[in-house]
C-alpha cells in the first residue's frame, strides 16, 4: 500500500492506516530531526510535532510519487526551526535574569562535529535542499515537488548550498593548520 492509500483510509477514520504511515516513516523523520536540533530529546519533540501536524493538516499533505515522506521531512525542518527559535528566545530571557549559583547544564558541553556545525550554519533554505537531496537521497525532481518549487530552482540552490557547506567545513580545518604552523 502507498502512503496515499493509507492516508485516505486514515482521513476516513482508520487509525491503523495512520499507524502504518507513522511506522513506515518514523525512523527517517527521527534521523532527519537529529541533524537539525541540538539534543536527541529535541528530536523526539520534533517527530511528535511533525506527526501531529500531519494529522491536523491531513487534507493538505503533499504526496510525491505516492509518498508522504518529503512533506513530513519539510514539516520536521519547520518544526525544528520553530523549536530552535523558541529555545533561543528562552535563553535570551534567561540571560536577562540575574545569575544564579546553579550547576552548569551537562548538555551544553555537547560538541558538534564540524560537518554538523557547518550544516546548522546554513540558511534554512540551504539546509532543506542539502538535507532532502544529499542526506535523504531524494532526486531534484522529488525535492522540487516536496518544496513546491521548479526543479531548476532546486538544482541551482543545491549547487550553491554545496559550495557554502564545503567552504564552512574547510574553514576550521584551514584555521587549525595555520595555528599548528605558527
BELPEPE-V384058 format. One record per backbone hydrogen bond with DSSP energy under -1.0 kcal/mol. NH is the residue of the N-H (numbers start at 0). CO is the residue of the C=O. If there is no record, write none. Layout:
NH&CO  NH&CO
This chain:
2&65  3&65  5&1  6&2  7&3  8&4  9&5  10&6  11&7  12&9  13&8  14&12  17&13  18&14  19&15  20&16  21&17  22&18  23&19  24&20  25&21  28&24  29&25  30&26  31&27  32&28  33&29  34&30  35&32  36&32  42&38  43&39  44&40  45&41  46&42  47&43  48&44  49&45  50&46  51&47  52&48  53&49  54&50  55&51  56&52  57&54  59&56  63&66  66&63  71&67  72&68  73&69  74&70  75&71  76&72  77&73  78&74  79&75  80&76  81&77  82&78  83&79  84&80  85&81  86&82  87&83  88&84  89&85  90&86  91&87  92&88  93&89  94&90  95&91  107&104  108&105  109&106  116&112  117&113  118&114  119&115  120&116  121&118  126&122  127&123  128&124  129&125  130&126  131&127  132&128  133&129  134&129  135&130  137&131  142&138  143&139  144&140  145&141  146&142  147&143  148&143  153&149  154&150  155&151  156&152  157&153  158&154  159&155  160&156  161&157  162&158  163&159  164&160  165&161  166&162  167&163  168&164  169&165  170&166  173&169  174&170  175&171  176&172  177&173  178&174  179&175  180&176  181&177
